[in-house]
């Protein structure tokens, strides 16, 4: 059988240039041709390339472009990357690869010594370009942009001195101290005045409130109680010029003496600060920028403001919101091409309006099937949009108790039909016959769809939302304090591993609030109580675990659906790279989170006694005198903790230690470091930016937006004050239990 060959043209010594559409082109330098095949090794290629240009093999990096995509550089760092290169360019006779050196330095160092990679200073274009290793190399996900610092307009790149950042920040805050000089000071418009007021408050360390905040008149006062500081400003006649009319500069609140205050900051000011941060770290994340701004300026910026600032700094022309739906077909195509094996399905209605979109990337499917527990959490989130848009998610847990996104969908409305469609797509993508345990809100009504689509699987109710429903339905029948006690017993009933413990908690609820007991027993305990539930939840009762990964969606401003899908894919790619990098440093058999849990069980096992041994069955007496039966062959303990959580309980550990057996051999394979690494072994390749500069709008309509989201506000009705008529009826009061609502004859204490 002939080996697949590919001629790679190795280029080095030239320079990259960025065109107006964001694509990269390489000019100059030398070129050499090398033939590779499926048996070629990366180290051999690296050595041959280093010999060509007399480079140090440890200092060079080899990258290439994906087919029909000159915006994303892909790194070659191992044999698997070599195979990906052959797969992607298997139909081509030749492919260009670029040999770069010294890319292991920091961005600032590269900017200062960029002549080895770029021959002349480069003016950044209006877009950022990202690059990632196909094998998931944990280096920065940057291509040529990692060599550049973001600057305004067409300023040249100039290296900063080591202390320039601190000096610049100090000078910046210092310059804001005189943003407001007093009466008669003029501003171009009201926006400039508000911006100056924000900067002034930051520099002097105080908060302010607007007494009047209109386009032609603004009055602001210091927020501190009793502080006389105030400012009055108004527009000049019919012009936009703004003039300070009055200003009381006296502070009695200690302004300027403390940096612990948190001034009110506008979104425009945050964008300015974000731009400053991105000059030093072009690829900083919004959360990192928020922390830095808080550390440097003393206030906590809103996530949405920072996110807008990052997007504004990229200076990308935004595609119209409606056009985002029309971009979905091309976006799906890119997902499938860049990540072979992924599943992406788009469904429209007869009028071409958007209906639903399902996405599950190949790396997520591989990770779930090869390293995760058969446990999925289903949840929904509302997307900020002027159109009907909801996000459906299916999320798993990795072996270190971390969130692992498996699939998501955007639908026009949350209903039974769309949930059924989502589960059908999920079943088709997973292609597995192993029973899966689902945890979801009872209100979604997924019992029938799950049993029909996923045979022999189980549906567990979200306990937190079940408790919320209990509080809502019983609101007014008792005090909040009583409800909290009932909910506490409700959770105890759910966690009870034996029927005795469940009945005890239910009886406690019955004695406190009988109607709550009836509500709980009618809510389907077989779906939420450990004593009855047949599935494997591994100690998890809530379905909202996905919020730790998708929570940022609700904080985003209104963006196009195509941009939302791209952002989710990018964050998933980021998660894969981080977890793969972190796990490479682990030296234990089990993941760190499970190792800590096992250590806790070992401490409790030290006070357990194992007096009797009957073959593989042992009696274990704990510190409370309770006796539990342990069968080490069946991995079972009468306390059921071993079966429910997947690793030995303290009773089982006492037996295993006495039998001189390895504890790790009796832990679920899902908690091993090898399984964790298998979960994150595959990489997610970036999807090309969908809101890049557009020369002209596409007039071929493939997908239209769904129905507009109309909020119907019910007009307020004038409420009539209730006036009691007739004699007052005294409520019943029991002389036996001192309770209200019944008398001694009907008191349950006597029954």
C-alpha positions in Angstrom: 0.0 0.0 0.0 1.5 3.3 -1.1 2.3 5.8 1.7 0.6 9.2 1.4 3.2 11.8 0.5 3.2 15.6 0.8 5.8 18.1 -0.3 6.2 20.8 2.3 7.9 24.1 1.3 9.7 25.4 4.4 10.0 29.2 4.4 12.0 31.3 6.8 13.6 34.7 7.0 10.7 36.6 5.5 7.9 38.6 7.1 4.2 38.4 7.7 1.9 41.3 6.6 -1.7 41.8 7.5 -4.2 42.8 4.8 -7.3 44.9 5.2 -9.5 41.8 5.4 -7.5 40.3 8.3 -5.6 37.6 6.3 -1.9 37.0 6.6 0.6 36.8 3.8 4.3 35.9 3.9 6.9 37.6 1.7 10.7 37.4 1.4 13.1 34.9 2.9 14.4 31.6 1.7 12.5 28.4 0.9 13.4 24.7 0.9 11.3 21.7 -0.1 11.0 18.5 2.0 8.9 15.4 1.3 7.0 13.8 4.3 4.7 10.9 4.6 2.6 9.1 7.3 5.7 7.6 8.8 7.6 10.9 9.2 8.4 12.0 12.7 8.3 15.5 14.0 11.8 15.4 15.6 13.2 14.3 12.3 11.5 17.2 10.5 12.6 19.6 13.2 16.2 18.5 12.9 16.3 18.7 9.1 14.8 22.2 9.2 17.3 23.3 11.8 20.1 22.0 9.7 18.9 24.0 6.7 19.1 27.4 8.3 21.6 26.6 11.1 18.9 27.2 13.7 18.9 26.0 17.3 16.3 23.2 17.2 15.0 24.2 20.6 14.3 27.8 19.5 12.3 27.2 16.3 8.6 26.8 15.8 6.9 25.4 12.7 3.4 26.6 11.7 1.1 26.3 8.7 -2.3 27.5 7.5 -5.5 25.5 7.3 -6.9 25.1 3.7 -8.7 28.2 2.6 -7.9 30.0 5.8 -5.0 32.5 5.9 -6.1 34.0 9.2 -5.2 31.2 11.5 -1.7 29.7 12.0 -1.6 26.1 13.3 1.5 24.9 15.2 3.3 21.6 14.7 4.7 20.3 17.9 4.5 16.5 17.8 3.9 13.5 15.6 0.1 13.8 16.0 0.3 17.3 14.5 2.2 15.9 11.6 -0.6 13.5 10.9 -3.1 16.4 11.1 -1.1 18.3 8.6 -1.3 15.3 6.2 -5.0 14.9 6.8 -5.8 18.6 6.2 -3.7 18.9 3.1 -4.0 15.3 1.8 -5.5 16.5 -1.4 -2.8 19.0 -2.1 0.5 18.4 -3.8 2.4 21.0 -1.7 1.9 23.1 1.4 3.8 26.0 2.8 5.1 25.9 6.3 6.7 28.7 8.2 9.8 28.3 10.4 9.9 31.0 13.1 12.4 31.4 15.9 12.5 32.7 19.5 8.7 32.5 20.0 9.1 31.2 23.5 9.8 34.8 24.6 7.3 37.2 26.0 5.3 39.5 23.7 7.3 42.6 24.8 10.6 40.9 24.2 9.5 39.8 20.8 8.4 43.3 19.9 11.9 44.6 20.8 13.7 41.9 18.9 11.2 41.2 16.2 13.8 41.5 13.4 14.4 37.7 13.5 10.7 37.1 12.6 9.5 40.4 11.0 11.9 42.6 8.9 10.2 45.9 9.8 7.7 47.3 12.2 4.2 46.2 11.5 1.1 48.3 12.0 -1.6 46.1 13.4 -4.7 45.7 11.3 -8.2 46.1 12.6 -8.5 42.4 13.7 -6.8 40.1 16.0 -5.5 36.8 14.6 -5.5 33.7 16.8 -3.5 30.5 16.3 -3.5 27.2 18.1 -1.7 23.9 17.9 -3.9 21.2 16.4 -2.6 18.8 19.1 -3.6 21.4 21.8 -0.2 22.9 22.6 -0.6 25.0 25.7 1.3 27.9 24.4 -0.6 31.2 23.8 -3.3 30.9 21.2 -1.8 33.6 19.1 -0.3 33.8 15.7 1.5 36.9 14.4 -0.6 39.0 16.8 1.5 37.6 19.7 4.4 39.6 18.2 2.5 42.9 18.2 1.2 45.4 20.8 -2.1 47.0 20.1 -1.6 50.8 19.5 -4.0 53.6 18.4 -4.4 54.4 14.7 -1.1 54.0 13.0 1.4 54.5 15.7 4.6 52.6 15.4 5.5 49.8 17.8 7.9 51.0 20.4 9.3 49.0 23.3 8.5 50.1 26.8 10.9 50.3 29.7 10.3 47.8 32.5 8.7 50.4 34.8 6.8 52.3 32.2 3.5 50.5 33.0 3.5 51.5 36.6 4.6 55.1 35.7 2.0 55.4 33.0 -0.8 54.3 35.4 0.4 56.7 38.1 0.6 59.6 35.6 -2.8 58.6 34.2 -4.5 58.8 37.6 -2.6 62.0 38.5 -3.7 63.7 35.3 -7.4 63.0 36.2 -7.1 65.1 39.4 -7.6 68.2 37.3 -10.3 67.0 35.0 -12.7 69.4 36.7 -11.1 72.8 37.5 -14.2 74.8 38.6 -16.9 77.2 37.5 -16.9 78.3 33.8 -14.9 75.2 32.6 -16.2 74.1 29.2 -16.7 70.7 27.6 -17.5 69.8 24.0 -20.7 68.0 25.0 -22.4 66.3 28.0 -20.6 63.0 27.3 -17.2 64.7 27.7 -18.4 66.2 31.0 -19.6 62.9 32.4 -16.3 61.2 31.4 -14.4 64.0 33.1 -16.6 63.6 36.2 -15.9 59.9 36.3 -12.1 60.4 36.0 -12.2 63.1 38.6 -14.0 60.9 41.1 -11.6 58.1 40.6 -8.6 60.3 41.1 -10.0 61.8 44.3 -11.5 58.6 45.6 -15.2 59.3 46.1 -18.5 58.1 44.8 -21.2 60.4 43.4 -24.9 60.2 42.5 -26.8 62.1 39.9 -29.6 64.3 41.3 -30.3 65.3 37.7 -28.8 63.7 34.6 -30.2 65.0 31.4 -28.8 65.9 28.0 -28.9 69.6 28.8 -28.5 69.7 32.6 -26.5 67.6 35.1 -26.4 67.9 38.9 -24.1 65.5 40.8 -23.5 65.2 44.6 -21.0 63.2 46.7 -22.6 60.0 47.7 -21.3 60.1 51.3 -23.9 61.2 53.8 -23.5 64.8 54.8 -20.7 65.6 52.4 -21.4 69.0 50.7 -19.5 68.4 47.5 -21.6 69.0 44.4 -21.4 70.2 40.8 -23.9 71.8 38.5 -23.4 71.9 34.7 -25.6 72.8 31.8 -25.4 73.3 28.0 -24.9 76.7 26.5 -28.0 78.0 24.7 -28.6 75.9 21.6 -25.1 74.5 21.3 -23.7 71.2 22.6 -21.1 72.9 24.7 -21.3 72.1 28.4 -20.4 74.6 31.1 -19.9 74.1 34.8 -22.3 76.6 36.5 -21.7 75.8 40.2 -19.2 73.6 42.1 -18.7 73.1 45.8 -15.2 71.6 46.1 -15.4 70.9 49.8 -15.3 67.3 50.9 -16.0 66.2 54.5 -16.0 62.5 53.7 -12.2 62.1 53.4 -12.1 62.0 49.6 -8.6 61.6 48.3 -7.3 59.9 51.5 -8.5 56.4 50.8 -8.2 54.1 47.8 -10.7 51.7 49.1 -13.7 53.5 47.6 -15.4 52.2 44.5 -16.3 55.2 42.2 -19.1 55.0 39.7 -17.7 54.3 36.3 -19.3 54.7 32.8 -18.9 52.1 30.1 -16.9 54.6 28.0 -14.4 55.1 30.7 -14.0 51.4 31.2 -13.4 51.0 27.4 -10.5 53.6 27.8 -9.0 51.6 30.7 -9.4 48.3 28.8 -7.6 49.8 25.8 -4.7 50.7 28.1 -4.5 47.1 29.5 -4.7 45.6 26.0 -1.6 47.5 25.0 0.5 45.4 27.4 -1.5 42.2 27.1 -3.4 42.1 23.8 -5.0 38.7 24.6 -6.0 39.4 28.2 -9.3 37.9 29.2 -12.1 40.1 30.5 -11.9 38.6 34.0 -8.1 39.3 34.2 -8.7 42.9 33.1 -11.4 43.4 35.7 -9.0 42.2 38.4 -6.2 44.5 37.1 -8.5 47.5 36.9 -9.6 46.8 40.5 -6.1 46.5 41.7 -4.8 49.6 39.9 -7.8 51.9 40.2 -9.8 50.7 43.2 -13.1 49.9 41.5 -14.8 46.8 40.3 -15.7 47.2 36.6 -18.8 45.4 35.2 -18.1 42.4 33.1 -20.3 43.6 30.3 -18.5 47.0 30.1 -15.1 45.3 30.0 -16.3 42.8 27.4 -17.5 45.7 25.2 -14.1 47.4 25.7 -12.2 44.3 24.5 -14.5 44.1 21.5 -14.1 47.8 20.8 -10.3 47.6 21.0 -10.3 44.9 18.3 -11.8 47.6 16.0 -13.8 45.1 14.0 -16.7 46.4 12.0 -19.7 44.7 13.5 -21.9 42.7 11.3 -25.6 43.7 11.6 -27.4 41.6 14.2 -29.8 40.1 11.7 -26.9 39.1 9.4 -25.6 36.9 12.2 -28.4 34.4 11.5 -27.5 34.4 7.8 -23.9 33.5 8.7 -24.9 30.3 10.5 -24.6 28.0 7.4 -21.0 29.2 6.7 -20.1 29.0 10.4 -21.4 25.4 10.7 -19.3 24.5 7.6 -16.2 26.0 9.3 -16.9 24.1 12.5 -17.1 20.8 10.6 -14.0 21.5 8.4 -11.8 22.7 11.2 -13.0 20.0 13.7 -13.7 16.8 11.7 -16.0 14.5 13.6 -18.1 17.3 15.1 -21.8 17.4 14.9 -23.6 20.7 13.9 -27.2 20.8 12.8 -29.2 23.8 11.7 -33.0 23.7 11.3 -35.1 26.5 9.9 -38.8 26.9 9.4 -40.7 27.1 6.1 -40.2 30.8 5.8 -36.4 30.3 6.4 -36.7 31.8 9.9 -34.3 30.3 12.5 -35.7 27.4 14.5 -32.8 25.6 16.3 -29.1 24.9 16.1 -27.2 22.0 17.7 -23.4 21.9 18.2 -21.2 19.2 19.7 -17.5 19.3 18.9 -15.5 16.2 18.3 -13.1 16.8 21.2 -16.1 17.0 23.6 -17.7 13.9 22.2 -14.4 12.0 22.5 -13.7 13.3 26.0 -17.1 12.3 27.3 -17.0 8.8 25.9 -13.4 8.1 26.9 -13.0 9.8 30.3 -16.2 11.1 31.8 -18.8 9.4 34.0 -22.1 8.6 32.2 -23.7 11.6 33.9 -25.2 14.6 32.1 -26.7 17.8 33.5 -29.4 19.4 31.3 -30.1 23.1 31.7 -31.4 26.2 29.9 -30.4 29.8 29.9 -31.9 32.9 28.3 -29.8 34.7 25.7 -30.0 38.5 25.6 -31.6 39.2 22.3 -34.4 41.1 20.7 -35.4 37.8 19.1 -36.6 34.7 20.9 -33.3 32.8 21.8 -32.7 30.2 24.5 -29.5 28.2 25.2 -29.9 24.4 26.0 -26.8 22.7 27.4 -25.7 19.2 28.2 -22.7 19.2 30.6 -20.7 16.5 32.2 -18.1 16.3 34.9 -14.5 15.3 34.5 -12.5 13.1 36.9 -11.4 16.2 38.9 -15.0 17.3 39.5 -14.6 20.0 36.9 -17.2 21.1 34.3 -16.9 19.4 30.9 -19.3 20.9 28.2 -20.5 18.1 25.8 -23.2 19.8 23.6 -25.3 22.9 23.4 -28.1 24.2 21.3 -29.7 27.5 20.5 -33.5 27.4 20.1 -36.2 30.0 19.4 -38.3 28.8 22.3 -38.0 26.3 25.2 -40.7 23.7 24.9 -41.2 19.9 24.9 -40.6 19.6 21.2 -37.3 21.4 21.2 -36.1 19.5 24.2 -37.1 16.2 22.4 -35.2 17.4 19.3 -32.1 18.3 21.4 -32.0 14.8 23.0 -32.4 13.1 19.6 -29.4 15.1 18.3 -27.4 14.3 21.5 -28.2 10.6 21.2 -27.1 10.6 17.5 -23.9 12.5 18.4 -22.8 10.3 21.3 -23.5 7.0 19.4 -23.2 5.1 22.7 -25.5 2.4 24.2 -24.3 2.7 27.8 -27.0 3.9 30.2 -26.7 7.6 31.1 -28.0 9.3 34.2 -29.5 12.7 33.5 -30.1 15.5 36.1 -32.6 18.2 35.1 -35.3 20.4 36.4 -38.6 18.6 37.0 -40.5 21.4 35.2 -38.8 20.4 31.9 -40.8 17.1 31.9 -38.1 14.9 30.3 -39.1 11.5 31.8 -40.8 10.2 28.7 -38.2 11.7 26.1 -35.3 10.3 28.1 -36.8 6.8 28.5 -37.7 6.7 24.8 -34.4 8.1 23.3 -31.9 6.8 25.9 -32.9 3.3 26.7 -32.3 2.1 30.3 -31.2 5.6 31.4 -32.4 7.5 34.4 -33.7 11.0 35.1 -32.9 12.7 38.4 -34.6 15.9 39.4 -32.6 19.0 40.3 -33.0 19.2 44.1 -32.3 22.9 44.3 -35.1 23.8 41.9 -37.4 21.3 43.5 -36.8 23.1 46.8 -37.5 26.4 45.1 -40.8 25.0 43.9 -41.6 23.8 47.4 -41.0 27.3 48.8 -43.0 28.9 46.1 -46.1 26.6 46.5 -46.1 26.8 50.3 -45.4 30.5 50.5 -47.8 32.1 52.9 -48.8 28.9 54.7 -46.0 29.4 57.2 -43.1 31.6 58.2 -39.8 31.7 56.2 -38.0 30.2 59.2 -40.3 27.2 59.2 -39.8 26.8 55.5 -36.0 26.8 55.9 -36.3 24.0 58.5 -38.5 22.0 56.2 -36.1 22.4 53.2 -33.2 21.3 55.4 -35.0 18.1 56.3 -36.0 17.8 52.6 -32.3 17.8 51.7 -31.6 15.3 54.4 -34.2 13.0 53.0 -32.7 13.3 49.5 -29.2 12.5 50.8 -30.2 9.6 53.0 -28.7 6.4 51.6 -31.0 4.0 53.4 -34.8 3.8 53.6 -34.6 4.3 57.4 -32.9 7.7 57.1 -35.4 8.8 54.4 -38.4 7.9 56.5 -37.0 9.7 59.5 -36.5 12.9 57.6 -40.0 12.7 56.1 -41.5 12.1 59.5 -39.8 15.2 60.8 -41.3 17.2 58.0 -44.7 15.8 58.7 -44.5 16.9 62.3 -43.5 20.4 61.3 -45.8 21.1 58.2 -48.1 18.2 57.0 -48.9 20.0 53.7 -45.1 20.2 52.9 -44.8 16.4 53.6 -47.7 15.7 51.1 -46.1 18.0 48.5 -42.7 16.2 48.8 -44.2 12.7 48.7 -46.1 13.6 45.5 -43.0 15.1 43.8 -41.6 11.7 42.8 -39.0 10.6 45.4 -37.8 7.9 43.0 -36.3 10.7 40.9 -34.4 12.6 43.7 -34.0 10.5 46.8 -30.8 8.3 47.1 -32.9 5.7 48.9 -35.0 5.1 45.7 -33.0 6.5 42.8 -31.6 3.8 40.4 -29.1 6.0 38.5 -25.6 7.0 39.4 -25.4 10.7 40.3 -22.0 10.4 42.2 -23.3 12.7 44.9 -24.6 15.5 42.6 -28.2 16.7 43.1 -28.3 20.0 41.1 -28.6 20.5 37.4 -27.1 24.0 37.4 -23.5 23.0 37.4 -23.2 24.3 33.8 -23.6 27.9 35.1 -19.9 27.8 36.1 -19.0 27.5 32.4 -21.9 29.2 30.6 -22.6 31.8 33.3 -20.8 34.5 31.2 -23.5 34.2 28.5 -26.1 36.0 30.7 -23.6 38.8 31.4 -22.8 39.5 27.7 -24.5 42.4 26.0 -26.7 41.7 23.0 -24.5 40.1 20.3 -25.2 38.2 17.1 -25.9 34.5 17.3 -22.9 33.7 15.1 -20.6 35.6 17.4 -22.2 33.8 20.4 -21.5 30.4 18.9 -17.9 31.4 18.0 -17.3 32.6 21.5 -18.6 29.4 23.1 -16.3 27.3 20.8 -13.4 29.5 21.7 -14.0 29.2 25.5 -14.3 25.4 25.1 -11.0 25.4 23.2 -9.4 27.5 26.0 -10.8 25.0 28.6 -9.3 22.0 26.8 -5.9 23.6 26.6 -5.8 24.7 30.2 -6.9 21.4 31.6 -4.5 19.4 29.4 -1.6 21.6 30.5 -2.5 21.4 34.2 -2.9 17.6 34.2 0.5 17.2 32.7 2.0 18.2 36.1 0.0 15.7 38.1 2.0 12.8 39.6 -0.7 11.0 41.6 -2.8 8.0 40.5 -6.1 9.8 41.1 -7.1 13.4 40.3 -6.3 16.0 43.0 -10.0 16.5 44.0 -10.6 12.8 44.5 -7.3 12.4 46.3 -8.4 15.0 48.9 -11.8 13.2 49.4 -10.0 9.8 49.7 -7.6 11.3 52.4 -10.7 12.4 54.4 -12.1 8.9 54.2 -8.8 7.4 55.3 -8.8 9.7 58.4 -12.3 8.5 59.3 -11.3 4.8 58.6 -8.5 5.0 61.2 -11.1 4.9 64.1 -13.2 2.1 62.5 -12.9 -1.5 63.8 -13.0 -4.6 61.7 -13.7 -7.5 64.2 -15.2 -10.2 62.0 -14.1 -11.5 58.6 -16.3 -13.9 56.6 -14.5 -14.4 53.3 -15.0 -11.3 51.2 -17.6 -9.9 53.6 -16.6 -7.9 56.6 -18.3 -6.2 59.6 -17.1 -2.7 60.3 -17.9 -0.8 63.5 -17.6 3.0 63.2 -17.0 5.6 65.9 -20.8 5.9 66.6 -21.1 2.1 67.2 -23.0 1.5 64.0 -22.1 -1.7 62.2 -21.8 -1.8 58.4 -21.3 -4.8 56.1 -18.6 -4.5 53.4 -18.1 -6.8 50.4 -14.8 -6.0 48.8 -15.5 -8.3 45.8 -18.7 -6.6 44.9 -17.5 -3.1 45.8 -20.4 -2.6 48.2 -21.0 -1.3 51.7 -24.3 -1.2 53.5 -23.9 2.5 54.0 -24.1 2.7 50.1 -21.5 5.6 50.0 -19.1 3.4 48.0 -21.8 2.6 45.4 -23.0 6.1 45.2 -19.7 8.0 44.9 -17.4 5.6 43.1 -14.6 5.5 45.6 -14.3 3.5 48.9 -16.1 4.9 52.0 -14.3 4.9 55.4 -15.7 1.4 56.2 -14.4 -0.1 53.0 -11.0 1.6 53.5 -10.7 0.1 57.0 -11.2 -3.3 55.4 -8.9 -2.7 52.5 -6.1 -1.5 54.8 -6.5 -4.5 57.1 -6.4 -6.7 54.0 -3.3 -4.8 52.8 -4.9 -4.1 49.4 -4.3 -1.1 47.2 -7.0 1.5 47.6 -6.6 2.8 44.1 -7.6 -0.6 42.7 -11.1 -0.1 44.2 -11.7 3.4 42.9 -13.7 4.1 39.7 -11.6 4.5 36.6 -13.3 7.8 35.9 -11.3 9.4 38.8 -7.8 8.3 37.5 -5.4 10.8 36.0 -5.2 8.7 32.9 -9.0 9.0 32.4 -8.7 12.8 33.0 -6.0 13.1 30.3 -8.1 11.1 27.9 -11.0 13.5 28.5 -8.9 16.4 27.3 -6.6 14.5 24.9 -8.2 16.0 21.7 -8.0 19.6 20.8 -10.5 22.1 19.5 -9.3 24.0 16.5 -10.4 27.7 16.3 -13.3 28.8 14.2 -12.5 31.7 11.8 -13.9 35.0 13.0 -17.4 35.5 11.7 -17.8 39.2 12.3 -14.7 40.2 10.4 -14.7 43.2 8.1 -17.3 42.7 5.4 -16.8 44.3 2.0 -20.4 44.0 1.0 -23.4 42.4 2.6 -24.5 39.0 1.2 -27.9 39.3 -0.4 -28.5 35.6 -0.5 -30.8 35.0 2.5 -30.4 31.5 3.8 -31.5 32.0 7.4 -33.8 34.7 8.7 -34.1 35.8 12.4 -36.9 34.3 14.4 -39.9 36.1 15.8 -39.2 39.3 17.7 -39.2 39.1 21.5 -42.2 41.2 22.7 -42.6 41.9 26.4 -46.2 42.4 27.2 -46.6 44.6 30.3 -49.9 44.3 32.1 -51.2 47.7 33.0 -51.3 48.3 36.7 -54.7 48.2 38.3 -55.7 50.4 41.2 -56.0 48.1 44.2 -58.9 48.7 46.5 -58.1 48.7 50.2 -59.8 45.7 51.8 -62.1 46.7 54.6 -63.2 43.9 56.9 -66.9 43.8 57.5 -68.7 41.8 60.1 -67.5 40.4 63.4 -63.8 39.3 63.7 -63.3 35.6 63.7 -60.7 34.4 66.2 -58.3 31.8 64.6 -58.2 28.3 66.0 -55.5 27.6 68.6 -54.5 24.2 70.0 -54.0 24.0 73.8 -52.0 20.8 73.4 -49.2 21.6 71.0 -49.7 25.4 71.0 -50.1 25.4 67.2 -52.5 27.5 65.1 -55.1 26.3 62.6 -56.5 23.4 64.6 -57.9 22.6 68.1 -57.1 20.0 70.7 -59.6 17.4 69.2 -58.0 17.5 65.8 -54.4 17.8 67.0 -52.1 15.2 65.4 -50.1 14.9 68.6 -52.9 12.9 70.1 -53.2 10.5 67.1 
